[in-house]
Amino acid sequence: MKKHITKMIPAALKPALRKIYCFPIDLIDRLKGRDSLIPPRSLIFIGDGDFVKIGQEFKRYFIELADLQPDERVLDVGCGIGRMAVPLTNYLSQEGKYWGFDIVKNGIEWCQTHISSKFDNFHFQHADIYNRNYTPNGKIQAENFQFPYKKDYFDFIFLTSVFTHMLPSDLENYMSEVSRVLRQGGRCLITFFLLNEESEDIIRAGRCALDFKYKVDGCLTIDRDNPESAIAYKEDFVKELFGKYKLRITQPIRYGSWCKRDTFLSYQDIIIATKEHSN
Ligand SMILES: C[S@@+](CC[C@H](N)C(=O)[O-])C[C@H]1O[C@@H](n2cnc3c(N)ncnc32)[C@H](O)[C@@H]1O
């Protein structure tokens, strides 16, 4: 019911309604003295879930699974409102550098005001890109967007819950851009909803809360009118793309709980890969 009502609200109105809805909680948080690196709930547009806990959880994966070092150059593609950046502020050293870009201007402005002002090695940029779910007025098509960074620049790149909102031609361009700006031997960590025998069986049995039933451009979505609200990809297609862009997947893939499987690491599926050395 809540989902259907939400769908009927025009995108431009949603931030205003969120502000009204969250006003009492934000007021209580302010009175209790909320941490200045945590945005008020009315500004959090990246979904439900505990902002701090999820950030801490992924910081652990970056370090333990992808070997992130404090002095590395990090790129956060689709950085939202700093959920992953905030926990990295007390991990990256002064030699370490963080860049994040996103298509939602408010989120970037919040990060610049509250994070970059305190940590001058943290940089945030806005990209005026179209996404039906987040930025229906965006000007640039994601399939044509060139990341504003030099080739081979980053040691570590991550996308958390971003390709789960992007269509195939956009995804392919971003994979190629990740590979371009990642140095040889650099690592990336990317989350997906992966369709394989196990997840497809669970979806068919109707046990998955995300009902991926509409086929759009070769991927599956839960909402035909707003496909970018949640997108799942065939695991084989994703593996081929990693191969095509010289990103060697580290086994095992860490499958997530999104489809209600019994054994999982996080909510979404996580792939970690290393950029191959060219001979
Ligand atoms: C669910 S949020 C996740 C945000 C952030 N990665 C995190 O985990 O907190 C999805 C994010 O993807 C961003 N996004 C969608 N399409 C994008 C694109 N083409 N380029 C960059 N970011 C994009 C949205 O603006 C949004 O911030």
The ligand as a MOL file (V3000), in Angstrom:
LIG
                    3D

  0  0  0     0  0            999 V3000
M  V30 BEGIN CTAB
M  V30 COUNTS 27 29 0 0 0
M  V30 BEGIN ATOM
M  V30 1 C 20.5720 3.4450 -3.1460 0
M  V30 2 S 21.5210 4.8680 -3.4580 0 CHG=1
M  V30 3 C 23.1080 4.3710 -2.8260 0
M  V30 4 C 23.9800 5.5460 -2.5030 0
M  V30 5 C 25.3710 5.1760 -2.0010 0
M  V30 6 N 26.1250 4.4280 -2.9690 0
M  V30 7 C 25.2630 4.4240 -0.7030 0
M  V30 8 O 25.4540 3.1970 -0.7000 0
M  V30 9 O 24.9680 5.0660 0.2950 0 CHG=-1
M  V30 10 C 21.7710 4.8430 -5.2020 0
M  V30 11 C 22.6090 6.0220 -5.6610 0
M  V30 12 O 22.9590 5.8750 -7.0310 0
M  V30 13 C 22.9640 7.1560 -7.5950 0
M  V30 14 N 22.9420 7.0250 -9.0490 0
M  V30 15 C 21.9400 6.5580 -9.8390 0
M  V30 16 N 22.3070 6.6190 -11.1320 0
M  V30 17 C 23.5800 7.0970 -11.1480 0
M  V30 18 C 24.5110 7.3870 -12.1740 0
M  V30 19 N 24.2370 7.2100 -13.4520 0
M  V30 20 N 25.7300 7.8760 -11.8210 0
M  V30 21 C 26.0490 8.0640 -10.5220 0
M  V30 22 N 25.2020 7.8210 -9.5130 0
M  V30 23 C 23.9830 7.3500 -9.8210 0
M  V30 24 C 21.7340 7.8040 -6.9810 0
M  V30 25 O 21.7180 9.1850 -7.1100 0
M  V30 26 C 21.8750 7.3340 -5.5340 0
M  V30 27 O 22.6430 8.2290 -4.7800 0
M  V30 END ATOM
M  V30 BEGIN BOND
M  V30 1 1 1 2
M  V30 2 1 2 3
M  V30 3 1 2 10
M  V30 4 1 3 4
M  V30 5 1 4 5
M  V30 6 1 5 6
M  V30 7 1 5 7
M  V30 8 2 7 8
M  V30 9 1 7 9
M  V30 10 1 10 11
M  V30 11 1 11 12
M  V30 12 1 11 26
M  V30 13 1 12 13
M  V30 14 1 13 14
M  V30 15 1 13 24
M  V30 16 1 14 15
M  V30 17 1 14 23
M  V30 18 2 15 16
M  V30 19 1 16 17
M  V30 20 1 17 18
M  V30 21 2 17 23
M  V30 22 1 18 19
M  V30 23 2 18 20
M  V30 24 1 20 21
M  V30 25 2 21 22
M  V30 26 1 22 23
M  V30 27 1 24 25
M  V30 28 1 24 26
M  V30 29 1 26 27
M  V30 END BOND
M  V30 END CTAB
M  END
